[in-house]
Amino acid sequence: SGLLGAIFAIGILYFFLLRIGTTLIVALSIPVSIIGTSCWMYLTGASLNILSMMGLMLAVGMLIDNAVVVLESIYQKMDQGMSSVEATLQGTKDVGRAVVSATLTSIIVFAPVIFGAQNELVVWLSEIGKTIAVTLIFSLLVSLTLIPMLTSHMLKGGQSSVAKNRFVDRWTNAYGKVLNWTAVRHPWITGLPIAIGILILTGGAIAVSGFSPEADGDRGIRQEYIQFIYEFSDNPDYRHTKEYVNTVQEKLWELREEYDVKYMYSWYADEIAATRLYLHKDALSETEMKELRERLREDLPVLAGVEYRMGDDNGGGSGVQQFSVTLHGEDSEYLNTLAEEVKRRVGSVDDVKDVTTDIERGSEEIHIMVDGAKTSHQGITPRDVADVMGITFRGVRLPKVRAEEKEVDLWVMLQPEDRKNIENLKALTVTINDGTDITLDQVATTVMGRGATRIQRVDQRTAVRVRGSYEGEDFDDVLEEVQATMATVHFPPGYGWNFGSRIQQQKEQQNDMGMNALLAVICVFMVMACLFESVTHPAVVMFCMPFASIGVIWLMILTGTPFNLMAMIGMVILIGVVVNNGIVLVDHINHHRREGKSIDDAIMLGGKERFRPILMTATTTVLGLIPLALGRNHVGGAETYPMARALIGGLLSSTVLTLIMLPTYYQINERLIVRNRRILAALTRIPKHLWSKIRRRPQRTAGRGAPASARLR
């Protein structure tokens, strides 16, 4: 994907530059930056893993941005008739600060992530961010050193060195007409009604499509197989589970051509078994997974005492979204009763399937119910019975004995033949105070039951989980419905419930992502404030940032892409990228104003002169991301196409709208500043004696008999 992205980026460069030499000069920043980053990784001991490689792939399209801006500035100086050396020095000087600031904004967005609290999201994003940051630093060094040096030596200078692309020239002229209508003649119409209309239209699309974040969803998670688990009503050993598995495998193998099965894998043990189907297709879509689940439920053989549950204990291999409800309280027996009631009610929710509790998933075991009255009559306690059970059946480990060649483990317990059935358990002897022995069945009863799969505690109270899977479209809606269902369950004092740790962790990740994005915006604003030595100009650039999210939303809706964790990572990266064009454009407009041009002329010249480099950098970055956006690359189980599509959508919308809306808001900002200065100047021109009369004017509400202090304002 990185190689294809680099080829696409170089191809679009040649389309704009129309010269092989200058194209290769700019393209040289790609291998040099990647090699420099690889050296840094080697020297610092960083690993070239999937995350760092993805950072390199994402950076491929952005590597040539700085080189394009510098080269285009040199081109413009050559087009004015300067020699190659003069054009190189002056062109690099004009855009040097803007290029440095633009690179810093792309880097600094990762600072809150790298130095923030560590969680799964931060680990992913920090590893990607460090790689992108180092790569961009090398590209900045290349654009300010190697690119000017090669340009001054390889190009002769003058207008003959500049190739003209008639298509780009036509686009530039058309853009100039649009810019004149929007930013120069009708800034208020463009800046308010049109912008508000775009936001309203986007809001309507969100409402109609039901678009929302899916950090807790499974869309965008790579599904390479489908798996189901056998749930047994009795307590079969591994021999019987093997027979069940063989029966199912024979049935499915007969249908292997219909299912397009590549190979089948099963495992089994006492009381548990599972089967996994791998298909010839590398990755299965959400629709294909749903069809497979429905077909399997119809085709799986009906076996006495066997039920099938799709997915593993964590929901993997099913293509459905898992949720859990955790009940907590004091009495574990009462919690088990509550869990059964919750299971019944949650199971009635539409599209909720495979609802189970921890007790159902536990192994069958023998519960020994000690009668306190009988043990007290015999002069012993239930603890005495438990101690005997621990020694005889569980065993007690003794200190190791040193033999000639090694140390030997010693255990005290009954022989296997003396603890193989329930009759042996009932015949277990317990010594009472008078020295006589009684059997266990004289003071206790045995009950067959199932034990919990694990002992869980919430705030030092016992907890039991009820888990289920959802096969519908809107996971947030089903969570709200489950919450409404749980509100109808009566909990005594000291008992309660919450959603499982997985959902809570996902919500925490969303909150962390929002906080990191806010800190990134603040950091970017501070960098731009240092560049422009102003607060209003960074505010103008930041005001255009929401237009990037508009493109992300529209592309996600049109392509049916989930806005999951990977897409959120793309949004954070986008914060630093989308302001780059704005920084270069505003800095160039300010440069023309410092030369004495009017604001209208500065906007027109700055916009038209920066149209081609902005279009080049955006296009190369987008084309560099195309292989990631269309491919099925993945990190672990998470596919990367949502992140790439988020970046593409944001870049497309921000580029188009920045070229129009940013000069418009710049014009509005300057007009407001001029108006405020006129008002302030008018106020300062009021003579001092008039100000003193205004300040000493009597109050109308005070009477003649009032003191002087009350009659004066």
N, C-alpha and C positions, 0 to 999 in steps of 0.2 A: 504493500500500500504506500509506503514511503517513497519507493522508487517510482511508482506510477505518478504519485503526486508531484514529485520533482520534475518528471518529464512533462506533465501538463503545464506546470508553472513556467518552465523554460519555453514551451511552445507559445504560450500567450505573450511572453516577453518579446519573442521574435515578431509576433503579429503587430505589436505596438512600435517596436524599435526599427524593424525592417533592415537590420544590419546584424550579420553573424558575429562580428567582432564585439560590438557593444552588448549584444545578448550574452555572449560568453563571459564578458567582464562582470555583468550583474550575476549571472548564474554561478560564477566562481565562489560567491559568498556561501552557497549551500554546502559544497564539500569541505571548504575551509572551516566553517562553523561547526559542522558535525565532527570533523576530525579533532578540532580544538576541544569540543565537549567530551569526546571519548578520552582524550588525554587527561582532562580534568577528572573524569570518573576513575581512570586508572590510578592517578596520583593520590586521590582522596580515598581510594578503596571502595568506591561505590560499585554496585553490581549492575550489569547490563541485563535487567530483567524485563518482564513484560510491561510494567508500568513506565520504566524509564524509556523503553523503546517506543511506547505510545507517545510519550512526551516529545521524542525526536520526530515522530511522524506528524504530530500536530504542529511542530515548529517549522517543518519544511516549507509550508506555504507562507509563513511569516518571516522567514530568514531574509528574503530579498526585498522586504518593504523598505528598510533603511537605504539599501543600495539603490533602489528605484528612485527614492526621493532625492538622494544626492546626485545621481546621474541626471535626472530630469532638470534639477537646478543648474547643473553645468551645461546641459543642452540649451537651456534658455539664454544663458550668457553667450554661448557660441552663436546662437541665432541672432544675437544683437551685434555680432561682428567681432567679438573678443577672440584673442588667441587661445590656444589650448591651455597654456599655463595660467593666464589671467582668468579665463573662464573657470578653471578648476579651483583656483584660490577663492575667487569671489563667490562662486556657486556653493562651494562647501561651507564657506563662512556664513552665507545667508540662512542656510537650513541647519547648521550645526546644533544650535540650542534646541530647535524644535525636534530634531531627530533624537537627541539625548533624552529629552523629556518624554517623547513618545515611547521610547524603549523603557524608561523607568516606570511609566504607567502600566506597561504590560508585565513588568516584573513585580512591582510592589503589590499587586493584587494577591500574590501568594504569601506575603509576609504574615497576615493574620492567621493563615492556615498552617504555615510551617512552624510558627511559634505559639500556636494555640493549643487547646486541650487535645490530647491524643484519643482518637476513636477511629473506627473503620474508615469513615469518610475522610478524615484528616490524613490518615496514612496514605490513602490512594492519591488524594489531591496534592499532598506535599511532595510525594515522589515524582509525580508528573510535573508539578510546578518547578521544582529545583532543576530538572532537566531543561525545561523550556527557558527558565531564567538564564541559565549558563549559556545556552545556545544563542539566545538573543544578545547577550553581552558580547559574545564573539562576533556575531553579525554586525553589531554596532562598531566594534573595532575595525572590522573589515571595511565597512562603508565609509569610515572617516579616514582610513589610511590606504588600504590596498586599492579600493575603487578609484579614488582621485589620482593615485600614482599611475595606474594603468591607463586611465582616461587621458591624462596629460601626455603620455608617451605614445599611445596608439592612435589618437585623433589629432588631426592637423589644426583644428580650430576654424572658426568662421562658419558661415551658413552652409558651406558645402559638407560639413561633418554631420549635419542634422538631416536625418531622413524624414520625409513627410508621408504620413498615412492619410490618404484622402478620406477614408471612412471615419477616422478619429477626428479629423478636421471638421467634417460635417457634424459629428456629434458635439464637438466643442462649440460650434456656432449655434447649434440648436439649444444647447445648454445655456449659452449666453442670452438668448432670447427669453428662455424660461426664467433665468435669474433676474433679468431686467424687469419682468412682469411681477415676479413674486417679491424679491427682496428690495428692489429699488422703488417700484411704482405702487405696489399694493402689499406692503409688509403686514399691515393689521389684518387684512382679509386672509392672507396666507397663514399667519401665525396663530390666529384664533379660530375662525370658523372651520377652515380646512383641517387643522390639527384636531380640533374637537370632533369633527366628523369621522376622521380616521379612528380615533379612540372609541367612539360610539359603535362604529361598524365592527371593530375588533371585539368589543364587549358583547355585541349581538352574536357574533360567531362563537364566542365562548359559551354563551347561554344555550345556543341551539345544539352545539356539538357535545356539550357536557365536558369540555376540556378541563382538566384539573391535574395537579401533581399526583404522581403515582409512586412515591418513594417506598410505599409498602406493597406495591404490586409486583407481579411476576412477569409482566410484559417487558420484553427486552432482555430477559434472562434466557440464555442459550439452553435449549432442550434437545439433548442428543439421544435420549432414550425415554421409554415409559416403563414404569415399575408398579407392581402391586404387591401387597402383603397379605398373607393368609392369616385369618383370625379364627382360632379354634374354640369351640364351646366346651370341649373336654380337655384332657391333659395328655395329648399324645407324646410319645417319645420320638426320637429322631427316625426310628424305623418307620413308624406310621406317617410322619410328616414327609418322608421320602416317597412313600406310596402316593400321597396326595399330590406332591409336586410332579411325579412322573406322569400321573393321569392328566394333569393340566398341560404339561409340556407336550405330550403326545397329541392332545387336541389342538394346541396352538401350532405345532409343527405341521400338521395337516393343512392349516390355513396360512402357511408362511408366505405363499405367493400372493395371496390376497392382501396380507398385511405388509408385504415387501420386507420381510424380516431378513436381516443379514446374519445375525446369530442371536442365540438365546442364552441367558445366564441365570441360574437359580442357585440358591443356597438354603440350607435347612438345618435345624437343630431341634432340641426338645422344645415343643410348644410354639415354635415360630418357624416361618419360612417366607421366602420372597422370590419373585421371578421378575427378570428385567429383559425387555425386548429392545434390541438395537436394530434400527432399520438401515437400508442402504443410503438413505438421505442423511447428510451430515448433521443438519439441524432441522428441527420441526417447528413449524409456525404454531401460533396459538390456535388457529382454526383446525390444523391437522391434529394437534393434541386433543382437542375437544372431540373430534370425530373418532379418534382412537379410543378414548375413554368410553364413549357410547357403544362402540362396536365390541369392545372387550366385555362390557357388562352383559351384552347379549350373548356372546359366544363362549364365555367361560363356563365350564361344566358345573352343574349343580351337584355338590357333594354334601352328604349329611354331616352337620356339625361344622361346616366351613363357610366363612364369609370372606369376601375380598374387599380390600381397602386400597384405593389408588394412592401411590406415592409412598415415601418412607416416613419415618417419624417426624421429620422436619418439613415435609411437603415436597421434597425433591423428587423429580421423576414423574410428576403427575400433571404439571402444567396448570395446576389450580392454585388459588391463593389460600393460604392457611391462616387460621386465627385461633386463639385460645383464650379462655376465660379462667382466671385463677380465683378460687374460693378460699378464704382464709378464716380461721377461727381457732377455738380451743380443743373441741372434741373431734377426733378424726372420724369416729363412727357417724356422728351427725353430719360431718362434711361429706361423707360418702353418700348419705341419704340426700343431702342437698344437691350433690353432683348428678344423681340420677334424675332429679326433678328438672334441673337446669338442662340436662341433655335432652329430655323430652320436649321442653319448650323451645330450645334453640333449634332442635331438629325440625320444628314446624315452620321455620323461616324459609321462604322461597329460595331455591337454588343452593341451599346449604345441605351438604351431604357428609357422610362418613363421620358423624359425631360420636366421639368416644370419650371415656374418662380414664384417669390414671389407673383406677382399680381394674377396669376391663382389660387393660394392656398388661397388667401384672401377671406373674406366674401363679399357677395353682399351688397352694400350700396348706399345711395343717395348722390350724389355730388351737392352741391349748388354753382352755378357759379354766383357770384355777378358782376353786370355790373357797372363799375366804373363811366362811364359817367352819368348813371341814378341816382346813389347815390349822385354824385356831384351836379346834377341839383336839387335834393331834399334837399340839404344842409346837408347831412350826409355822413359818411364814411363807407367802408366795415367793419371796426372795430366795428361800432355801431351795424351793423347787426349781427356780430359774438357774441357781448355781449348779445343781445336779445336771440339768439339761445342757448347760454350757460345757461341763466337763465331759459328759458322755457322748453327746451328739455333735456339738460344735467343735469340741476339743480344746485343749489348753497347750500352748506352746511352752516348752521347757528350754533352759539354756542349752546351747550347742555343746556337744561332746567332741573333744579333739581326738581323732583317730590317728593312725600312723601317717596317712597321706593327706587327709582333709578333715574339715569339721562336719559333723553329722547333725542334722536337725532331729529333735526329739519332740513328739507330741503324745499327749495322753488322751485317748478316746476309746470308745468301744470298737470291737472288730467289725468290719463291714457286714458280716453275716448276722451280727447282733443288732443292726440298725437299718435293715433293708425294708421293713414294712411297718404298718401301724400297730400290729400286735406286739412287736418288739418295744414300741414306744409306750404302749399301755402297761407293759410288764416291767417297766423301769422301776427300780426300788429306790425309796427315799428313807433314810434313817431318821427316826424321831428321837425325842429326848430320852426315853427310857432304854434306848439302844436297840429297839426292835425295828424291823423294816416293814414298810408298807409299799404297795404298788401305786403307780401314778394315777391309775383309773379310780383309786379310792378317794382322791382329793381333787380330781380334775376331769374335765370332759374334753373330747377332741372334736373339732368341727372343720370340715373341708371348706376352703374359701380361696380367694385370690389376694395376694399382697400387692401393694403399690409398686409401680416401677421405680419410684424414687421417693425419698422423704424430703419434702420441700417446706421451707418456712419463710413467712413474710412478716417482718417485724416481730420475730421470735414466736410467731404463731403458726400452727400447722396449716398447710395449704394443699389443695387438690385442684388439678387442672381438668377442664373440659375443652376438648379440641375438636375442630371441624374444618371443612374445606368449602370454599365458595366457587361456583362455576359460572357466575354471572358476569356482567360487564362493569358494574360500578361497585368497587370494594368499599368505598366510603359510605355508600348508602346502606349496605348490609351491616356495617359496623354500627351505624346509627340505629338500625332495626334491632340488632342484638342488644344494644344498650337499652332501647325501649322495652324489650322483652325482659331483660334483667331487672328493670324497675318494677315489674309486677311480681317478682319473687320476694317473699318475706324473709328477712334476715333478722334473727334475734340480736339483742345487744352483744357486742363483742365479735360479731361475724360480719363479713363484707366480701367484696369482689373487686377485681380490676382486670383489664385486658392483660394478656401475656407480655412477657418481657420483650418479645420480638417487636410487637407493635409499639411499645413504649420506647424502645431503642430507635425505631424508625422515626418516631415523632421528635425525639431528641436530636436526631441527625438533621431533620428539617429545620429545627430551631437553630442548631449550630450553623447550618448553611446560610440561613438568613442573617445571623450575626456576622459571619465571615464576609458575606456580601456587603453588609453595611459598613464594616471596617474597611473593606477594599475601596468602596466609593469614597470614604473620607480620605484615605491615603492618596487616591488618584487626584482628588480635589486639591490637596496640599501640594502635590508635585506641580500641578498646573498653576496654582497661585504663585509659586516660586518662579515659574517661567515667565508668566505674563506680568508679574508684579502688580496684580490686580485681583479683586474678588469677583467683579462682575463678569469678566471674560471667562474664567473657569465655570462660573454659574451658567453662562450661555452654553458652553460645551456640554456640561452635565445635564442641562435641560433637554438636550437632544438624546440622551441615553435611553429613555423609555421607548424611543422608536426602534431600538434594537430588539426589545422584547416583543414588539408587535410582529416583526418578521419571524421570530422564534415561534410564537403562537400560531401564526398562519401556516408555516411550513409543517409544524407538528400536526395541525388539524388536517391539512390537505393530504399528507402522507400517512396518516394514522400512526404516527410515531408516539410512543409513550414518553411522558415527561417524568422520567424516573431519576434515580441517583446520578446516572451518567449524564443525563441532560442538564441536571443542576450543576454538575462540575463544569460543563460547557458554558453555562451562564456566568459562573464566576470568572472563567478565563475571558469571556466576552467583555467583561467590565473594563479590563485594561486594554483590549484590542480596539473596541469601537471608538474610543476617544482619540486614537492616533491620527485619523484623518482630520478630525476637528482641530487638534492641536496644530497640525501643519497648515491648515487653511486659515485659522485665526491669526497665527503668527505671520503668515504671508500678507494678510490684509493689514495687520499692524505695521509691517515693514513698509508698505506703500503709503500708509498714512504718515509715518515718520518722514517720508520723502516729500511731504507737502501735498499729496493728492487729497481730494475731497472724499468723504465717506462713500458716496455713490461710485465714484471712479475706483476707489480702493477695493470695494466689494466686487465690482465687475472684473477688474484686472486680476485680483487675487483668486476669484472663483475660476475664471477661464484658464489661468496659468497653472492652477493646481488640479484642474479637472482630469487631465491625463494621468498624472502620477497617482491620484486617488483611485481612479478607475483601474489602473494597472495593479496597485497593491491589493485592492479588494478582490480583483479577478484572480490573481495568482494565488491568494490565500484560499479562496473558494475552490478553485480547481485542485489545489493541493489536498483539500479535504474530501474531494469527490470519492476517491477509492475507499476511504473509511466510511463515508456515508452510505455507499451502495454495497459494501462488502459485509461479511458476517464475522469480522474480527471480534475477538472477545478477550477480556481479562478475567481469568477464572471462569465464572459462569455468566458474567455481565457482558453483553455485547456493546460495542463502542459506537454503533451507528447513531443512537440518540444524541450523544455528545457532539459528533461531527455535524449532524443535521441542525442542532441548536446553534452551533457556531456559524454554519452557512446561512441559516435564516436570519440570524442577527446581523451578520455582515452585509447581506444583500439589502435589507431594509434600512440599516443605519447608513450605508453608503448612499443610497438613493435619496433618503430623506435628509441626511446631513448636507449633501450638496445643495439642497433647496432650503431646508428649515434652518440650518445653522446660520447662513448669511442673513436670513430673514430675522431671526431673533437677535443677531448682532446689530442689525439696523434698528430694531425696536429698542434695544438696550441703549444704543447711542442717542436715539431721539429722546428717550426718557431722561438720560443724563443731561442733555442740552436743555430740556424743558425745566428740569429741577434747578439747574444752574441759573437760568433766567429768572425763575421765581425767587431764588436766593439773592440774586443780584438786585432784583427790584426791591426786595425787602431791605437790603443793606443801603440802598440809595435814599431811603427816607431820612430827612434831616433829623438831627438830634433833638431840636426843640419840639418837633412834632411827637417824637417818641416820649418826651417828658410830659407833654400835654396828655397823651394817651394814657400814660401810666398814672397821672394825677387826676384823671377825669372822675368827677363825683359819681357815686353809685345812686341810681334812681330809687332804689328801695329804702335808702336811709332818709329819715326826716330831718327838718331843719334843727330840731333840738338835739340831734344826735351829736356825739363828740366828733372832733375833726378826723380822728383815726377811722371812724366808721363811715364818714362821708367820702373818704378818699379810697380809691381802688388800690 
